[in-house]
Amino acid sequence: MRVLLAVDGSACSDMAVQTVIDRFRPDETQVRVLHAVEWMREMPLCFQYSLEPTAGHDVVESRIKSFERARG
């Protein structure tokens, strides 16, 4: 069996991981893990409404940091 397991660090995601561990045998299952990142949700509000000249740069930097955290 093949399983695609999306994780995002939430409690529901943790429960999904535990369910895969509990229900599927490692020798019969191939699990691919996809770490989902919703970087806009993590972006500080000051970036969302900024009109400063560096606003675009700040948004991109926030996105890069979110992706780096996701990679672990």
PQR file with spaces between the fields and no chain letter, atoms N, CA, C, O and H, PARSE charges and radii, in Angstrom:
ATOM       1  N    MET     1       0.840   -1.167    0.000 -0.4000 1.5000
ATOM       2  CA   MET     1       0.000    0.000    0.000 -0.0000 2.0000
ATOM       3  C    MET     1       0.893    1.240    0.000  0.5500 1.7000
ATOM       4  O    MET     1       1.980    1.244    0.578 -0.5500 1.4000
ATOM       5  N    ARG     2       0.416    2.273   -0.650 -0.4000 1.5000
ATOM       6  CA   ARG     2       1.112    3.553   -0.654 -0.0000 2.0000
ATOM       7  C    ARG     2       0.269    4.578    0.079  0.5500 1.7000
ATOM       8  O    ARG     2      -0.942    4.667   -0.128 -0.5500 1.4000
ATOM       9  H    ARG     2      -0.467    2.270   -1.120  0.4000 1.0000
ATOM      10  N    VAL     3       0.924    5.359    0.943 -0.4000 1.5000
ATOM      11  CA   VAL     3       0.240    6.366    1.740 -0.0000 2.0000
ATOM      12  C    VAL     3       0.954    7.693    1.545  0.5500 1.7000
ATOM      13  O    VAL     3       2.179    7.768    1.639 -0.5500 1.4000
ATOM      14  H    VAL     3       1.907    5.287    1.111  0.4000 1.0000
ATOM      15  N    LEU     4       0.179    8.745    1.271 -0.4000 1.5000
ATOM      16  CA   LEU     4       0.713   10.097    1.242 -0.0000 2.0000
ATOM      17  C    LEU     4       0.254   10.758    2.535  0.5500 1.7000
ATOM      18  O    LEU     4      -0.945   10.909    2.768 -0.5500 1.4000
ATOM      19  H    LEU     4      -0.816    8.684    1.195  0.4000 1.0000
ATOM      20  N    LEU     5       1.204   11.150    3.373 -0.4000 1.5000
ATOM      21  CA   LEU     5       0.904   11.697    4.690 -0.0000 2.0000
ATOM      22  C    LEU     5       1.326   13.160    4.720  0.5500 1.7000
ATOM      23  O    LEU     5       2.518   13.468    4.695 -0.5500 1.4000
ATOM      24  H    LEU     5       2.178   11.027    3.184  0.4000 1.0000
ATOM      25  N    ALA     6       0.360   14.052    4.775 -0.4000 1.5000
ATOM      26  CA   ALA     6       0.642   15.489    4.849 -0.0000 2.0000
ATOM      27  C    ALA     6       0.704   15.896    6.318  0.5500 1.7000
ATOM      28  O    ALA     6      -0.205   15.603    7.094 -0.5500 1.4000
ATOM      29  H    ALA     6      -0.608   13.802    4.796  0.4000 1.0000
ATOM      30  N    VAL     7       1.779   16.569    6.684 -0.4000 1.5000
ATOM      31  CA   VAL     7       1.945   17.034    8.065 -0.0000 2.0000
ATOM      32  C    VAL     7       2.171   18.538    8.072  0.5500 1.7000
ATOM      33  O    VAL     7       2.727   19.107    7.133 -0.5500 1.4000
ATOM      34  H    VAL     7       2.517   16.807    6.054  0.4000 1.0000
ATOM      35  N    ASP     8       1.727   19.168    9.156 -0.4000 1.5000
ATOM      36  CA   ASP     8       1.907   20.610    9.271 -0.0000 2.0000
ATOM      37  C    ASP     8       2.213   21.054   10.703  0.5500 1.7000
ATOM      38  O    ASP     8       2.210   22.249   11.000 -0.5500 1.4000
ATOM      39  H    ASP     8       1.275   18.706    9.919  0.4000 1.0000
ATOM      40  N    GLY     9       2.471   20.102   11.575 -0.4000 1.5000
ATOM      41  CA   GLY     9       2.796   20.447   12.957 -0.0000 2.0000
ATOM      42  C    GLY     9       1.594   20.623   13.863  0.5500 1.7000
ATOM      43  O    GLY     9       1.754   20.938   15.042 -0.5500 1.4000
ATOM      44  H    GLY     9       2.473   19.131   11.334  0.4000 1.0000
ATOM      45  N    SER    10       0.395   20.426   13.340 -0.4000 1.5000
ATOM      46  CA   SER    10      -0.815   20.586   14.148 -0.0000 2.0000
ATOM      47  C    SER    10      -1.125   19.300   14.922  0.5500 1.7000
ATOM      48  O    SER    10      -0.538   18.249   14.668 -0.5500 1.4000
ATOM      49  H    SER    10       0.264   20.170   12.382  0.4000 1.0000
ATOM      50  N    ALA    11      -2.052   19.408   15.863 -0.4000 1.5000
ATOM      51  CA   ALA    11      -2.473   18.239   16.638 -0.0000 2.0000
ATOM      52  C    ALA    11      -3.116   17.184   15.726  0.5500 1.7000
ATOM      53  O    ALA    11      -2.897   15.988   15.917 -0.5500 1.4000
ATOM      54  H    ALA    11      -2.528   20.263   16.069  0.4000 1.0000
ATOM      55  N    CYS    12      -3.893   17.616   14.753 -0.4000 1.5000
ATOM      56  CA   CYS    12      -4.517   16.677   13.812 -0.0000 2.0000
ATOM      57  C    CYS    12      -3.461   15.955   12.990  0.5500 1.7000
ATOM      58  O    CYS    12      -3.579   14.759   12.720 -0.5500 1.4000
ATOM      59  H    CYS    12      -4.071   18.588   14.598  0.4000 1.0000
ATOM      60  N    SER    13      -2.441   16.681   12.599 -0.4000 1.5000
ATOM      61  CA   SER    13      -1.343   16.087   11.844 -0.0000 2.0000
ATOM      62  C    SER    13      -0.630   15.033   12.684  0.5500 1.7000
ATOM      63  O    SER    13      -0.311   13.954   12.184 -0.5500 1.4000
ATOM      64  H    SER    13      -2.345   17.652   12.818  0.4000 1.0000
ATOM      65  N    ASP    14      -0.382   15.333   13.939 -0.4000 1.5000
ATOM      66  CA   ASP    14       0.260   14.369   14.837 -0.0000 2.0000
ATOM      67  C    ASP    14      -0.589   13.108   14.980  0.5500 1.7000
ATOM      68  O    ASP    14      -0.056   11.999   15.027 -0.5500 1.4000
ATOM      69  H    ASP    14      -0.641   16.210   14.345  0.4000 1.0000
ATOM      70  N    MET    15      -1.906   13.276   15.050 -0.4000 1.5000
ATOM      71  CA   MET    15      -2.795   12.116   15.151 -0.0000 2.0000
ATOM      72  C    MET    15      -2.745   11.281   13.874  0.5500 1.7000
ATOM      73  O    MET    15      -2.803   10.053   13.932 -0.5500 1.4000
ATOM      74  H    MET    15      -2.339   14.176   15.012  0.4000 1.0000
ATOM      75  N    ALA    16      -2.638   11.942   12.726 -0.4000 1.5000
ATOM      76  CA   ALA    16      -2.547   11.214   11.460 -0.0000 2.0000
ATOM      77  C    ALA    16      -1.260   10.392   11.406  0.5500 1.7000
ATOM      78  O    ALA    16      -1.272    9.252   10.943 -0.5500 1.4000
ATOM      79  H    ALA    16      -2.591   12.939   12.679  0.4000 1.0000
ATOM      80  N    VAL    17      -0.162   10.960   11.870 -0.4000 1.5000
ATOM      81  CA   VAL    17       1.108   10.228   11.912 -0.0000 2.0000
ATOM      82  C    VAL    17       0.972    9.003   12.796  0.5500 1.7000
ATOM      83  O    VAL    17       1.389    7.910   12.412 -0.5500 1.4000
ATOM      84  H    VAL    17      -0.152   11.887   12.246  0.4000 1.0000
ATOM      85  N    GLN    18       0.399    9.173   13.964 -0.4000 1.5000
ATOM      86  CA   GLN    18       0.243    8.056   14.887 -0.0000 2.0000
ATOM      87  C    GLN    18      -0.670    6.979   14.295  0.5500 1.7000
ATOM      88  O    GLN    18      -0.433    5.788   14.496 -0.5500 1.4000
ATOM      89  H    GLN    18       0.061   10.061   14.275  0.4000 1.0000
ATOM      90  N    THR    19      -1.700    7.387   13.576 -0.4000 1.5000
ATOM      91  CA   THR    19      -2.600    6.425   12.932 -0.0000 2.0000
ATOM      92  C    THR    19      -1.859    5.592   11.892  0.5500 1.7000
ATOM      93  O    THR    19      -2.055    4.379   11.816 -0.5500 1.4000
ATOM      94  H    THR    19      -1.893    8.355   13.413  0.4000 1.0000
ATOM      95  N    VAL    20      -1.017    6.228   11.099 -0.4000 1.5000
ATOM      96  CA   VAL    20      -0.238    5.489   10.102 -0.0000 2.0000
ATOM      97  C    VAL    20       0.692    4.502   10.805  0.5500 1.7000
ATOM      98  O    VAL    20       0.832    3.360   10.368 -0.5500 1.4000
ATOM      99  H    VAL    20      -0.858    7.214   11.161  0.4000 1.0000
ATOM     100  N    ILE    21       1.322    4.935   11.881 -0.4000 1.5000
ATOM     101  CA   ILE    21       2.225    4.053   12.628 -0.0000 2.0000
ATOM     102  C    ILE    21       1.472    2.853   13.193  0.5500 1.7000
ATOM     103  O    ILE    21       1.953    1.722   13.134 -0.5500 1.4000
ATOM     104  H    ILE    21       1.208    5.863   12.236  0.4000 1.0000
ATOM     105  N    ASP    22       0.285    3.111   13.740 -0.4000 1.5000
ATOM     106  CA   ASP    22      -0.489    2.055   14.393 -0.0000 2.0000
ATOM     107  C    ASP    22      -1.141    1.077   13.416  0.5500 1.7000
ATOM     108  O    ASP    22      -1.295   -0.100   13.742 -0.5500 1.4000
ATOM     109  H    ASP    22      -0.107    4.030   13.788  0.4000 1.0000
ATOM     110  N    ARG    23      -1.520    1.534   12.242 -0.4000 1.5000
ATOM     111  CA   ARG    23      -2.353    0.717   11.362 -0.0000 2.0000
ATOM     112  C    ARG    23      -1.652    0.055   10.183  0.5500 1.7000
ATOM     113  O    ARG    23      -2.173   -0.902    9.611 -0.5500 1.4000
ATOM     114  H    ARG    23      -1.395    2.490   11.977  0.4000 1.0000
ATOM     115  N    PHE    24      -0.493    0.549    9.820 -0.4000 1.5000
ATOM     116  CA   PHE    24       0.149    0.013    8.625 -0.0000 2.0000
ATOM     117  C    PHE    24       1.468   -0.641    8.982  0.5500 1.7000
ATOM     118  O    PHE    24       2.234   -0.130    9.798 -0.5500 1.4000
ATOM     119  H    PHE    24      -0.069    1.326   10.285  0.4000 1.0000
ATOM     120  N    ARG    25       1.716   -1.772    8.362 -0.4000 1.5000
ATOM     121  CA   ARG    25       2.960   -2.511    8.599 -0.0000 2.0000
ATOM     122  C    ARG    25       4.065   -1.942    7.712  0.5500 1.7000
ATOM     123  O    ARG    25       3.857   -1.748    6.515 -0.5500 1.4000
ATOM     124  H    ARG    25       1.093   -2.187    7.699  0.4000 1.0000
ATOM     125  N    PRO    26       5.233   -1.673    8.287 -0.5600 1.5000
ATOM     126  CA   PRO    26       6.334   -1.079    7.512  0.2800 2.0000
ATOM     127  C    PRO    26       6.755   -1.906    6.307  0.5500 1.7000
ATOM     128  O    PRO    26       7.144   -1.345    5.283 -0.5500 1.4000
ATOM     129  N    ASP    27       6.686   -3.221    6.411 -0.4000 1.5000
ATOM     130  CA   ASP    27       7.139   -4.062    5.298 -0.0000 2.0000
ATOM     131  C    ASP    27       6.114   -4.139    4.166  0.5500 1.7000
ATOM     132  O    ASP    27       6.418   -4.659    3.093 -0.5500 1.4000
ATOM     133  H    ASP    27       6.370   -3.676    7.244  0.4000 1.0000
ATOM     134  N    GLU    28       4.903   -3.626    4.399 -0.4000 1.5000
ATOM     135  CA   GLU    28       3.854   -3.684    3.382 -0.0000 2.0000
ATOM     136  C    GLU    28       3.405   -2.299    2.925  0.5500 1.7000
ATOM     137  O    GLU    28       2.501   -2.187    2.097 -0.5500 1.4000
ATOM     138  H    GLU    28       4.657   -3.204    5.271  0.4000 1.0000
ATOM     139  N    THR    29       4.019   -1.254    3.449 -0.4000 1.5000
ATOM     140  CA   THR    29       3.530    0.099    3.193 -0.0000 2.0000
ATOM     141  C    THR    29       4.673    1.041    2.833  0.5500 1.7000
ATOM     142  O    THR    29       5.731    1.030    3.462 -0.5500 1.4000
ATOM     143  H    THR    29       4.753   -1.345    4.121  0.4000 1.0000
ATOM     144  N    GLN    30       4.441    1.840    1.828 -0.4000 1.5000
ATOM     145  CA   GLN    30       5.374    2.907    1.469 -0.0000 2.0000
ATOM     146  C    GLN    30       4.701    4.225    1.846  0.5500 1.7000
ATOM     147  O    GLN    30       3.623    4.546    1.345 -0.5500 1.4000
ATOM     148  H    GLN    30       3.581    1.850    1.318  0.4000 1.0000
ATOM     149  N    VAL    31       5.344    4.984    2.730 -0.4000 1.5000
ATOM     150  CA   VAL    31       4.771    6.248    3.195 -0.0000 2.0000
ATOM     151  C    VAL    31       5.624    7.401    2.673  0.5500 1.7000
ATOM     152  O    VAL    31       6.838    7.436    2.870 -0.5500 1.4000
ATOM     153  H    VAL    31       6.220    4.723    3.136  0.4000 1.0000
ATOM     154  N    ARG    32       4.970    8.331    2.013 -0.4000 1.5000
ATOM     155  CA   ARG    32       5.624    9.573    1.582 -0.0000 2.0000
ATOM     156  C    ARG    32       5.058   10.683    2.452  0.5500 1.7000
ATOM     157  O    ARG    32       3.844   10.823    2.605 -0.5500 1.4000
ATOM     158  H    ARG    32       3.983    8.303    1.853  0.4000 1.0000
ATOM     159  N    VAL    33       5.956   11.460    3.011 -0.4000 1.5000
ATOM     160  CA   VAL    33       5.538   12.532    3.912 -0.0000 2.0000
ATOM     161  C    VAL    33       5.711   13.871    3.204  0.5500 1.7000
ATOM     162  O    VAL    33       6.764   14.160    2.636 -0.5500 1.4000
ATOM     163  H    VAL    33       6.942   11.347    2.887  0.4000 1.0000
ATOM     164  N    LEU    34       4.672   14.667    3.250 -0.4000 1.5000
ATOM     165  CA   LEU    34       4.667   15.999    2.674 -0.0000 2.0000
ATOM     166  C    LEU    34       4.429   16.984    3.800  0.5500 1.7000
ATOM     167  O    LEU    34       3.406   16.919    4.481 -0.5500 1.4000
ATOM     168  H    LEU    34       3.817   14.432    3.712  0.4000 1.0000
ATOM     169  N    HIS    35       5.366   17.894    3.999 -0.4000 1.5000
ATOM     170  CA   HIS    35       5.204   18.896    5.052 -0.0000 2.0000
ATOM     171  C    HIS    35       4.559   20.132    4.440  0.5500 1.7000
ATOM     172  O    HIS    35       5.154   20.814    3.606 -0.5500 1.4000
ATOM     173  H    HIS    35       6.197   17.947    3.445  0.4000 1.0000
ATOM     174  N    ALA    36       3.338   20.405    4.868 -0.4000 1.5000
ATOM     175  CA   ALA    36       2.589   21.546    4.342 -0.0000 2.0000
ATOM     176  C    ALA    36       2.945   22.808    5.125  0.5500 1.7000
ATOM     177  O    ALA    36       3.013   22.793    6.354 -0.5500 1.4000
ATOM     178  H    ALA    36       2.855   19.851    5.545  0.4000 1.0000
ATOM     179  N    VAL    37       3.169   23.893    4.399 -0.4000 1.5000
ATOM     180  CA   VAL    37       3.496   25.172    5.010 -0.0000 2.0000
ATOM     181  C    VAL    37       2.506   26.205    4.502  0.5500 1.7000
ATOM     182  O    VAL    37       2.376   26.418    3.297 -0.5500 1.4000
ATOM     183  H    VAL    37       3.114   23.906    3.400  0.4000 1.0000
ATOM     184  N    GLU    38       1.818   26.836    5.421 -0.4000 1.5000
ATOM     185  CA   GLU    38       0.923   27.936    5.065 -0.0000 2.0000
ATOM     186  C    GLU    38       1.599   29.209    5.542  0.5500 1.7000
ATOM     187  O    GLU    38       1.267   29.743    6.600 -0.5500 1.4000
ATOM     188  H    GLU    38       1.924   26.663    6.400  0.4000 1.0000
ATOM     189  N    TRP    39       2.536   29.682    4.763 -0.4000 1.5000
ATOM     190  CA   TRP    39       3.403   30.758    5.231 -0.0000 2.0000
ATOM     191  C    TRP    39       2.684   32.078    5.406  0.5500 1.7000
ATOM     192  O    TRP    39       3.105   32.881    6.238 -0.5500 1.4000
ATOM     193  H    TRP    39       2.805   29.249    3.903  0.4000 1.0000
ATOM     194  N    MET    40       1.635   32.341    4.677 -0.4000 1.5000
ATOM     195  CA   MET    40       0.922   33.610    4.846 -0.0000 2.0000
ATOM     196  C    MET    40       0.281   33.703    6.230  0.5500 1.7000
ATOM     197  O    MET    40       0.154   34.795    6.783 -0.5500 1.4000
ATOM     198  H    MET    40       1.293   31.688    4.001  0.4000 1.0000
ATOM     199  N    ARG    41      -0.115   32.580    6.780 -0.4000 1.5000
ATOM     200  CA   ARG    41      -0.732   32.584    8.098 -0.0000 2.0000
ATOM     201  C    ARG    41       0.276   33.001    9.165  0.5500 1.7000
ATOM     202  O    ARG    41      -0.082   33.618   10.168 -0.5500 1.4000
ATOM     203  H    ARG    41      -0.011   31.693    6.330  0.4000 1.0000
ATOM     204  N    GLU    42       1.541   32.655    8.934 -0.4000 1.5000
ATOM     205  CA   GLU    42       2.576   32.955    9.909 -0.0000 2.0000
ATOM     206  C    GLU    42       3.170   34.354    9.745  0.5500 1.7000
ATOM     207  O    GLU    42       3.919   34.810   10.610 -0.5500 1.4000
ATOM     208  H    GLU    42       1.832   32.153    8.119  0.4000 1.0000
ATOM     209  N    MET    43       2.849   35.028    8.661 -0.4000 1.5000
ATOM     210  CA   MET    43       3.438   36.327    8.389 -0.0000 2.0000
ATOM     211  C    MET    43       2.876   37.364    9.359  0.5500 1.7000
ATOM     212  O    MET    43       1.660   37.463    9.516 -0.5500 1.4000
ATOM     213  H    MET    43       2.241   34.657    7.959  0.4000 1.0000
ATOM     214  N    PRO    44       3.735   38.129   10.003 -0.5600 1.5000
ATOM     215  CA   PRO    44       3.262   39.161   10.926  0.2800 2.0000
ATOM     216  C    PRO    44       2.333   40.150   10.234  0.5500 1.7000
ATOM     217  O    PRO    44       2.525   40.487    9.065 -0.5500 1.4000
ATOM     218  N    LEU    45       1.332   40.608   10.964 -0.4000 1.5000
ATOM     219  CA   LEU    45       0.363   41.540   10.395 -0.0000 2.0000
ATOM     220  C    LEU    45       1.023   42.806    9.856  0.5500 1.7000
ATOM     221  O    LEU    45       0.567   43.368    8.860 -0.5500 1.4000
ATOM     222  H    LEU    45       1.176   40.334   11.913  0.4000 1.0000
ATOM     223  N    CYS    46       2.085   43.252   10.503 -0.4000 1.5000
ATOM     224  CA   CYS    46       2.733   44.476   10.030 -0.0000 2.0000
ATOM     225  C    CYS    46       3.263   44.314    8.604  0.5500 1.7000
ATOM     226  O    CYS    46       3.367   45.298    7.872 -0.5500 1.4000
ATOM     227  H    CYS    46       2.455   42.795   11.311  0.4000 1.0000
ATOM     228  N    PHE    47       3.599   43.079    8.202 -0.4000 1.5000
ATOM     229  CA   PHE    47       4.051   42.854    6.827 -0.0000 2.0000
ATOM     230  C    PHE    47       2.872   42.897    5.857  0.5500 1.7000
ATOM     231  O    PHE    47       3.018   43.358    4.725 -0.5500 1.4000
ATOM     232  H    PHE    47       3.514   42.280    8.797  0.4000 1.0000
ATOM     233  N    GLN    48       1.718   42.425    6.288 -0.4000 1.5000
ATOM     234  CA   GLN    48       0.566   42.337    5.402 -0.0000 2.0000
ATOM     235  C    GLN    48       0.050   43.711    4.980  0.5500 1.7000
ATOM     236  O    GLN    48      -0.504   43.853    3.890 -0.5500 1.4000
ATOM     237  H    GLN    48       1.600   42.051    7.207  0.4000 1.0000
ATOM     238  N    TYR    49       0.223   44.708    5.817 -0.4000 1.5000
ATOM     239  CA   TYR    49      -0.321   46.033    5.532 -0.0000 2.0000
ATOM     240  C    TYR    49       0.765   47.087    5.351  0.5500 1.7000
ATOM     241  O    TYR    49       0.475   48.284    5.351 -0.5500 1.4000
ATOM     242  H    TYR    49       0.673   44.593    6.702  0.4000 1.0000
ATOM     243  N    SER    50       1.974   46.664    5.203 -0.4000 1.5000
ATOM     244  CA   SER    50       3.097   47.596    5.113 -0.0000 2.0000
ATOM     245  C    SER    50       3.145   48.297    3.765  0.5500 1.7000
ATOM     246  O    SER    50       2.909   47.692    2.719 -0.5500 1.4000
ATOM     247  H    SER    50       2.210   45.692    5.203  0.4000 1.0000
ATOM     248  N    LEU    51       3.452   49.567    3.812 -0.4000 1.5000
ATOM     249  CA   LEU    51       3.637   50.344    2.598 -0.0000 2.0000
ATOM     250  C    LEU    51       5.076   50.835    2.487  0.5500 1.7000
ATOM     251  O    LEU    51       5.405   51.641    1.617 -0.5500 1.4000
ATOM     252  H    LEU    51       3.644   50.058    4.662  0.4000 1.0000
ATOM     253  N    GLU    52       5.910   50.347    3.363 -0.4000 1.5000
ATOM     254  CA   GLU    52       7.315   50.744    3.371 -0.0000 2.0000
ATOM     255  C    GLU    52       8.024   50.219    2.118  0.5500 1.7000
ATOM     256  O    GLU    52       7.567   49.251    1.511 -0.5500 1.4000
ATOM     257  H    GLU    52       5.643   49.692    4.070  0.4000 1.0000
ATOM     258  N    PRO    53       9.134   50.849    1.730 -0.5600 1.5000
ATOM     259  CA   PRO    53       9.881   50.391    0.554  0.2800 2.0000
ATOM     260  C    PRO    53      10.413   48.964    0.679  0.5500 1.7000
ATOM     261  O    PRO    53      10.642   48.303   -0.334 -0.5500 1.4000
ATOM     262  N    THR    54      10.611   48.484    1.900 -0.4000 1.5000
ATOM     263  CA   THR    54      11.152   47.135    2.090 -0.0000 2.0000
ATOM     264  C    THR    54      10.066   46.086    2.287  0.5500 1.7000
ATOM     265  O    THR    54      10.383   44.939    2.599 -0.5500 1.4000
ATOM     266  H    THR    54      10.425   49.021    2.722  0.4000 1.0000
ATOM     267  N    ALA    55       8.815   46.437    2.117 -0.4000 1.5000
ATOM     268  CA   ALA    55       7.710   45.510    2.397 -0.0000 2.0000
ATOM     269  C    ALA    55       7.831   44.217    1.594  0.5500 1.7000
ATOM     270  O    ALA    55       7.670   43.131    2.151 -0.5500 1.4000
ATOM     271  H    ALA    55       8.558   47.369    1.863  0.4000 1.0000
ATOM     272  N    GLY    56       8.108   44.317    0.304 -0.4000 1.5000
ATOM     273  CA   GLY    56       8.241   43.118   -0.528 -0.0000 2.0000
ATOM     274  C    GLY    56       9.366   42.225   -0.047  0.5500 1.7000
ATOM     275  O    GLY    56       9.207   41.006    0.019 -0.5500 1.4000
ATOM     276  H    GLY    56       8.239   45.199   -0.148  0.4000 1.0000
ATOM     277  N    HIS    57      10.492   42.814    0.286 -0.4000 1.5000
ATOM     278  CA   HIS    57      11.639   42.064    0.804 -0.0000 2.0000
ATOM     279  C    HIS    57      11.267   41.369    2.114  0.5500 1.7000
ATOM     280  O    HIS    57      11.621   40.208    2.319 -0.5500 1.4000
ATOM     281  H    HIS    57      10.621   43.804    0.232  0.4000 1.0000
ATOM     282  N    ASP    58      10.559   42.069    3.001 -0.4000 1.5000
ATOM     283  CA   ASP    58      10.166   41.502    4.292 -0.0000 2.0000
ATOM     284  C    ASP    58       9.244   40.300    4.117  0.5500 1.7000
ATOM     285  O    ASP    58       9.358   39.311    4.842 -0.5500 1.4000
ATOM     286  H    ASP    58      10.272   43.012    2.835  0.4000 1.0000
ATOM     287  N    VAL    59       8.326   40.391    3.149 -0.4000 1.5000
ATOM     288  CA   VAL    59       7.410   39.276    2.882 -0.0000 2.0000
ATOM     289  C    VAL    59       8.193   38.061    2.390  0.5500 1.7000
ATOM     290  O    VAL    59       7.955   36.941    2.843 -0.5500 1.4000
ATOM     291  H    VAL    59       8.234   41.194    2.561  0.4000 1.0000
ATOM     292  N    VAL    60       9.110   38.278    1.477 -0.4000 1.5000
ATOM     293  CA   VAL    60       9.911   37.176    0.950 -0.0000 2.0000
ATOM     294  C    VAL    60      10.763   36.557    2.052  0.5500 1.7000
ATOM     295  O    VAL    60      10.866   35.332    2.129 -0.5500 1.4000
ATOM     296  H    VAL    60       9.303   39.187    1.109  0.4000 1.0000
ATOM     297  N    GLU    61      11.369   37.364    2.895 -0.4000 1.5000
ATOM     298  CA   GLU    61      12.179   36.848    4.007 -0.0000 2.0000
ATOM     299  C    GLU    61      11.328   36.015    4.962  0.5500 1.7000
ATOM     300  O    GLU    61      11.777   34.975    5.444 -0.5500 1.4000
ATOM     301  H    GLU    61      11.286   38.359    2.833  0.4000 1.0000
ATOM     302  N    SER    62      10.107   36.460    5.238 -0.4000 1.5000
ATOM     303  CA   SER    62       9.203   35.703    6.109 -0.0000 2.0000
ATOM     304  C    SER    62       8.887   34.345    5.487  0.5500 1.7000
ATOM     305  O    SER    62       8.835   33.332    6.185 -0.5500 1.4000
ATOM     306  H    SER    62       9.741   37.304    4.847  0.4000 1.0000
ATOM     307  N    ARG    63       8.678   34.330    4.182 -0.4000 1.5000
ATOM     308  CA   ARG    63       8.389   33.080    3.471 -0.0000 2.0000
ATOM     309  C    ARG    63       9.583   32.129    3.551  0.5500 1.7000
ATOM     310  O    ARG    63       9.415   30.939    3.819 -0.5500 1.4000
ATOM     311  H    ARG    63       8.720   35.153    3.615  0.4000 1.0000
ATOM     312  N    ILE    64      10.758   32.640    3.323 -0.4000 1.5000
ATOM     313  CA   ILE    64      11.969   31.813    3.375 -0.0000 2.0000
ATOM     314  C    ILE    64      12.143   31.201    4.760  0.5500 1.7000
ATOM     315  O    ILE    64      12.475   30.022    4.877 -0.5500 1.4000
ATOM     316  H    ILE    64      10.894   33.606    3.105  0.4000 1.0000
ATOM     317  N    LYS    65      11.925   31.986    5.805 -0.4000 1.5000
ATOM     318  CA   LYS    65      12.062   31.477    7.173 -0.0000 2.0000
ATOM     319  C    LYS    65      11.034   30.386    7.464  0.5500 1.7000
ATOM     320  O    LYS    65      11.354   29.402    8.132 -0.5500 1.4000
ATOM     321  H    LYS    65      11.655   32.945    5.710  0.4000 1.0000
ATOM     322  N    SER    66       9.819   30.545    6.977 -0.4000 1.5000
ATOM     323  CA   SER    66       8.785   29.519    7.168 -0.0000 2.0000
ATOM     324  C    SER    66       9.203   28.214    6.506  0.5500 1.7000
ATOM     325  O    SER    66       9.050   27.143    7.094 -0.5500 1.4000
ATOM     326  H    SER    66       9.560   31.344    6.435  0.4000 1.0000
ATOM     327  N    PHE    67       9.726   28.293    5.293 -0.4000 1.5000
ATOM     328  CA   PHE    67      10.161   27.097    4.588 -0.0000 2.0000
ATOM     329  C    PHE    67      11.350   26.445    5.280  0.5500 1.7000
ATOM     330  O    PHE    67      11.439   25.218    5.324 -0.5500 1.4000
ATOM     331  H    PHE    67       9.850   29.163    4.816  0.4000 1.0000
ATOM     332  N    GLU    68      12.251   27.232    5.812 -0.4000 1.5000
ATOM     333  CA   GLU    68      13.404   26.678    6.535 -0.0000 2.0000
ATOM     334  C    GLU    68      12.953   25.938    7.791  0.5500 1.7000
ATOM     335  O    GLU    68      13.484   24.872    8.102 -0.5500 1.4000
ATOM     336  H    GLU    68      12.179   28.229    5.776  0.4000 1.0000
ATOM     337  N    ARG    69      11.977   26.492    8.517 -0.4000 1.5000
ATOM     338  CA   ARG    69      11.442   25.808    9.706 -0.0000 2.0000
ATOM     339  C    ARG    69      10.791   24.494    9.312  0.5500 1.7000
ATOM     340  O    ARG    69      10.889   23.506   10.040 -0.5500 1.4000
ATOM     341  H    ARG    69      11.546   27.358    8.264  0.4000 1.0000
ATOM     342  N    ALA    70      10.123   24.478    8.159 -0.4000 1.5000
ATOM     343  CA   ALA    70       9.446   23.257    7.704 -0.0000 2.0000
ATOM     344  C    ALA    70      10.452   22.165    7.361  0.5500 1.7000
ATOM     345  O    ALA    70      10.188   20.983    7.580 -0.5500 1.4000
ATOM     346  H    ALA    70      10.043   25.280    7.568  0.4000 1.0000
ATOM     347  N    ARG    71      11.590   22.554    6.832 -0.4000 1.5000
ATOM     348  CA   ARG    71      12.618   21.569    6.488 -0.0000 2.0000
ATOM     349  C    ARG    71      13.267   20.969    7.725  0.5500 1.7000
ATOM     350  O    ARG    71      13.836   19.879    7.670 -0.5500 1.4000
ATOM     351  H    ARG    71      11.805   23.514    6.654  0.4000 1.0000
ATOM     352  N    GLY    72      13.178   21.689    8.848 -0.4000 1.5000
ATOM     353  CA   GLY    72      13.716   21.166   10.103 -0.0000 2.0000
ATOM     354  C    GLY    72      15.133   21.393   10.223  0.5500 1.7000
ATOM     355  O    GLY    72      15.737   21.010   11.225 -0.5500 1.4000
ATOM     356  H    GLY    72      12.715   22.575    8.893  0.4000 1.0000
